[in-house]
Amino acid sequence: EVVSYLFEHLTPALPEVEFGAHLHVRADAASEMIAAAYSAGCRRFDSAIKGFGGCPMAKDDLTGNMPTEKMLEWFRNNNVPTGLDSDHFKMAFDFSSNVFKV
C-alpha cells in the first residue's frame, strides 16, 4: 500500500522529477512490491544481484536489497521489456558466486 501510494501521488505532483524504486524486501514479497511500484507508474528500479548489500544494522528481514533476478523474473512474466542482455546477466549472476561467499 505504501509503495503504491507514494508513486501514485508523487509522480503526478512532481512531473519534472524521475522517481525510482529502491526496495528492501523479503523474498516472498518481491513480486508484490515490484508490481505495486510498476502499476503506480514507476519505471526506474534499483536492485542488486542476489540482493546483496543493504543495511546490516536492520534487525528484521529487510536487511538486503531487491534481488535483480527476482525483478527480471517479474518483468519477464509480465512482458515488460528491460533491454537487458539475458546472457550477460547470467554471466554476471554466475560470477557473483565467486565474489559473494555465503
PADREN-423007 format. One record per residue: residue number from 0; residue in one letter; x, y, z of N, C-alpha, C, O in turn. Coordinates in steps of 0.2 Angstrom, whole numbers, always signed. Each point is the difference from the previous one (the first is absolute). Layout:
REM PADREN-423007
REC,i,aa,n_x,n_y,n_z,ca_x,ca_y,ca_z,c_x,c_y,c_z,o_x,o_y,o_z
REC,NUM,A,X,Y,Z,X,Y,Z,X,Y,Z,X,Y,Z
...
REM end
This chain:
REM PADREN-423007
REC,i,aa,n_x,n_y,n_z,ca_x,ca_y,ca_z,c_x,c_y,c_z,o_x,o_y,o_z
REC,0,E,+4,-6,+0,-4,+6,+0,+4,+6,+0,-1,+5,-4
REC,1,V,+7,-5,+8,+4,+6,+0,+3,+2,-6,+1,+5,-2
REC,2,V,+2,-11,-1,+3,+1,-7,-4,+3,-5,+1,+5,-4
REC,3,S,-7,-8,+3,-5,+3,-4,-2,+7,+1,+0,+4,-4
REC,4,Y,-1,-3,+10,-2,+7,+2,+5,+5,-2,-2,+6,-3
REC,5,L,+8,-7,+5,+5,+5,-2,+1,+1,-7,+0,+6,-2
REC,6,F,+0,-11,-2,+1,+1,-7,-6,+3,-3,+0,+4,-5
REC,7,E,-6,-6,+7,-6,+3,-3,-1,+7,+2,-3,+4,-4
REC,8,H,+6,-1,+9,-1,+7,+2,+6,+4,-1,-1,+6,-2
REC,9,L,+7,-9,+2,+6,+5,-1,+1,+1,-8,+2,+5,-2
REC,10,T,-3,-10,-2,+2,+0,-7,-4,+6,-3,+2,+4,-4
REC,11,P,-9,-4,+5,-4,+5,-4,+1,+7,+4,+0,+5,-4
REC,12,A,+2,-5,+10,+1,+7,+3,+7,+3,-2,+0,+6,+0
REC,13,L,+5,-10,-2,+6,+2,-1,+2,-3,-7,+5,-4,+0
REC,14,P,-8,+6,-6,+2,-3,-6,+7,+1,-3,+2,-4,-4
REC,15,E,+1,+9,+7,+7,+1,-2,+5,-4,+3,+6,+0,-2
REC,16,V,-8,-4,+7,+5,-4,+4,-1,-8,-2,-6,-2,-1
REC,17,E,+11,-1,-1,+0,-7,-1,+1,-4,+6,+5,+0,+3
REC,18,F,-10,-3,-1,+0,-4,+6,+2,-7,-1,-2,-3,-6
REC,19,G,+5,+0,+10,+2,-7,+0,-1,-4,+6,-1,+3,+5
REC,20,A,+0,-9,-5,-1,-5,+5,+6,-3,+3,+4,-3,-4
REC,21,H,-2,+4,+10,+6,-4,+3,-4,-4,+6,-1,+3,+5
REC,22,L,+0,-9,-6,-4,-4,+4,+4,-5,+4,+5,-3,-2
REC,23,H,-7,+2,+9,+3,-5,+4,-6,-5,+1,-5,+2,+3
REC,24,V,+6,-8,-4,-6,-5,+0,+2,-6,+3,+6,-3,+0
REC,25,R,-11,-1,+2,+1,-7,+2,-1,-3,-7,-4,+2,-4
REC,26,A,+7,-8,+3,-1,-4,-6,-7,-1,-2,-2,+0,-6
REC,27,D,-2,-2,+10,-7,-1,-1,-4,+6,-2,-6,-1,-2
REC,28,A,+8,+7,+3,-4,+6,-2,+3,+4,-6,-2,+5,-1
REC,29,A,+7,-8,-2,+4,+4,-5,-5,+2,-6,+0,+5,-2
REC,30,S,-4,-10,+0,-4,+1,-6,-6,+5,+2,-1,+4,-4
REC,31,E,-1,-4,+10,-5,+4,+2,+2,+8,+0,-3,+4,-2
REC,32,M,+9,-4,+4,+3,+7,+1,+2,+3,-7,-1,+6,-2
REC,33,I,+3,-10,-3,+2,+2,-7,-6,+2,-3,-1,+5,-3
REC,34,A,-5,-9,+4,-6,+1,-4,-3,+6,+3,-3,+4,-4
REC,35,A,+3,-2,+10,-3,+6,+3,+4,+6,-3,-4,+5,-2
REC,36,A,+10,-5,+2,+4,+6,-3,-1,+0,-7,-2,+6,-3
REC,37,Y,+2,-11,-1,-1,+0,-7,-7,+3,-2,-1,+4,-4
REC,38,S,-4,-7,+7,-7,+1,-1,-1,+8,+2,-5,+3,-3
REC,39,A,+8,+0,+7,-1,+6,+2,+5,+5,-4,+0,+6,+2
REC,40,G,+3,-8,-7,+4,+4,-4,+7,+0,+0,+3,+4,-4
REC,41,C,+0,-7,+9,+7,+0,+0,+3,-4,-6,-2,-5,-2
REC,42,R,+8,+8,-1,+3,-3,-5,+8,-1,+1,+3,-1,-5
REC,43,R,-1,+3,+11,+7,-1,+1,+1,-3,+7,-3,+2,+5
REC,44,F,+7,-8,-5,+0,-4,+5,+8,-1,+2,+4,-1,-5
REC,45,D,-3,+1,+11,+7,-2,+3,-1,-8,+2,-5,-2,+2
REC,46,S,+11,-1,-3,+0,-7,+3,+7,-2,+0,+5,+3,-2
REC,47,A,-4,-9,+5,+7,-3,+1,+0,-7,-1,-5,-4,+3
REC,48,I,+10,+1,-7,+0,-7,-1,-1,-4,+7,+4,+2,+4
REC,49,K,-8,-7,-4,-1,-4,+6,-2,+5,+7,+0,-3,+5
REC,50,G,-2,+9,-7,-2,+4,+6,+6,+2,+5,-2,+3,+5
REC,51,F,+8,-4,-8,+5,+2,+5,+0,+8,+1,-2,+4,-4
REC,52,G,+5,-3,+10,+0,+7,+2,-5,+2,+5,-3,-5,+3
REC,53,G,+1,+11,-2,-5,+2,+4,+3,+3,+7,+5,+2,+0
REC,54,C,-9,-3,+5,+1,+3,+6,+2,-5,+5,-5,-4,+3
REC,55,P,+11,+2,-1,+1,-5,+4,-2,+1,+8,+0,-4,+4
REC,56,M,-2,+10,-3,-2,+2,+7,-8,-1,+1,-2,+0,+5
REC,57,A,-1,-1,-11,-8,-2,+1,-1,-6,+4,+4,-5,-1
REC,58,K,-9,+5,+5,-1,-6,+4,-6,-4,-2,-4,-3,+4
REC,59,D,+3,+3,-11,-6,-4,-2,+2,-3,-7,+6,-1,-2
REC,60,D,-11,-2,-2,+1,-3,-6,+2,+4,-6,+1,-2,-5
REC,61,L,-1,+9,+6,+1,+5,-5,+7,+2,-1,+1,+6,-2
REC,62,T,+4,-10,+5,+7,+3,+0,+3,+0,-7,+4,+4,-2
REC,63,G,-7,-8,-3,+3,-1,-7,-3,+5,-5,-6,+2,+2
REC,64,N,+8,-2,-8,-3,+4,-5,-4,-4,-4,+0,-7,+1
REC,65,M,-4,+10,-6,-4,-4,-4,+4,-4,-5,+5,+3,-3
REC,66,P,-6,-10,+3,+5,-4,-5,-2,+2,-7,-6,+0,-2
REC,67,T,+11,+1,-2,-1,+1,-7,-3,-5,-3,-4,+1,-5
REC,68,E,+6,-7,+6,-3,-6,-3,-8,-1,+1,-4,-2,-4
REC,69,K,+2,+4,+10,-7,+0,+2,-4,+6,-5,-5,-1,-2
REC,70,M,+8,+7,+2,-2,+5,-4,-1,-2,-7,-5,+1,-4
REC,71,L,+10,-4,+1,+0,-2,-7,-5,-5,-1,-3,+0,-6
REC,72,E,+2,-5,+10,-5,-5,+0,-7,+3,-1,-4,-2,-4
REC,73,W,+3,+7,+9,-7,+4,+0,-1,+3,-7,-5,+0,-3
REC,74,F,+11,+4,+0,-1,+3,-6,-1,-5,-6,-5,+2,-4
REC,75,R,+8,-7,+4,-1,-5,-5,-7,-3,+0,-3,-1,-5
REC,76,N,+1,-1,+11,-7,-3,+1,-5,+5,-2,-6,-2,-1
REC,77,N,+7,+8,+1,-5,+5,-1,+1,+4,-7,-2,+5,-1
REC,78,N,+7,-8,-3,+1,+3,-6,+2,+7,+0,-2,+4,-5
REC,79,V,+7,-2,+9,+2,+6,+1,+8,+0,-3,+4,-3,+3
REC,80,P,-3,+6,-9,+7,+0,-2,+4,+4,+4,-1,+5,+3
REC,81,T,+7,-8,-2,+6,+4,+4,+6,+2,-4,+3,+5,+2
REC,82,G,-2,-8,-8,+5,+2,-4,+7,-3,+3,+5,+1,-3
REC,83,L,-6,-6,+8,+6,-3,+3,+2,-6,-4,-5,-4,-2
REC,84,D,+11,+3,+1,+2,-6,-4,+0,-6,+5,+4,+0,+5
REC,85,S,-8,-5,-5,-1,-5,+4,+6,-5,+1,+2,-2,+5
REC,86,D,+2,+2,-11,+6,-5,+1,+5,+4,+4,+4,-3,+4
REC,87,H,-3,+9,-5,+5,+4,+4,-2,+0,+7,+4,+0,+5
REC,88,F,-11,+1,-3,-2,+0,+7,+2,-7,+3,+2,+0,+6
REC,89,K,-4,-5,-10,+2,-7,+3,+7,-1,+1,+2,-3,+6
REC,90,M,+2,+6,-10,+8,+0,+2,+1,+3,+6,+4,-2,+4
REC,91,A,-7,+8,-3,+2,+4,+6,-3,-3,+6,+3,+0,+5
REC,92,F,-9,-3,-6,-3,-4,+6,+4,-6,+2,+1,-1,+6
REC,93,D,+1,-3,-11,+5,-5,+2,+6,+2,+3,+3,-3,+4
REC,94,F,+0,+8,-7,+6,+3,+3,+0,+2,+7,+4,+0,+4
REC,95,S,-10,+3,-2,-1,+2,+6,+1,-5,+6,+2,+2,+5
REC,96,S,-3,-8,-7,+2,-5,+5,+7,+0,+2,+2,-2,+6
REC,97,N,+2,+4,-10,+8,+1,+1,+1,+6,+4,+5,+0,+4
REC,98,V,-9,+5,-4,+1,+6,+4,-3,+0,+6,+3,+2,+5
REC,99,F,-9,-4,-4,-4,+0,+6,-1,-7,+3,-4,-4,-3
REC,100,K,+8,+2,+8,+0,-6,+3,-5,+0,+5,+0,+4,+5
REC,101,V,-4,-9,-5,-5,+0,+6,+1,-7,+4,-4,-1,+4
REM end
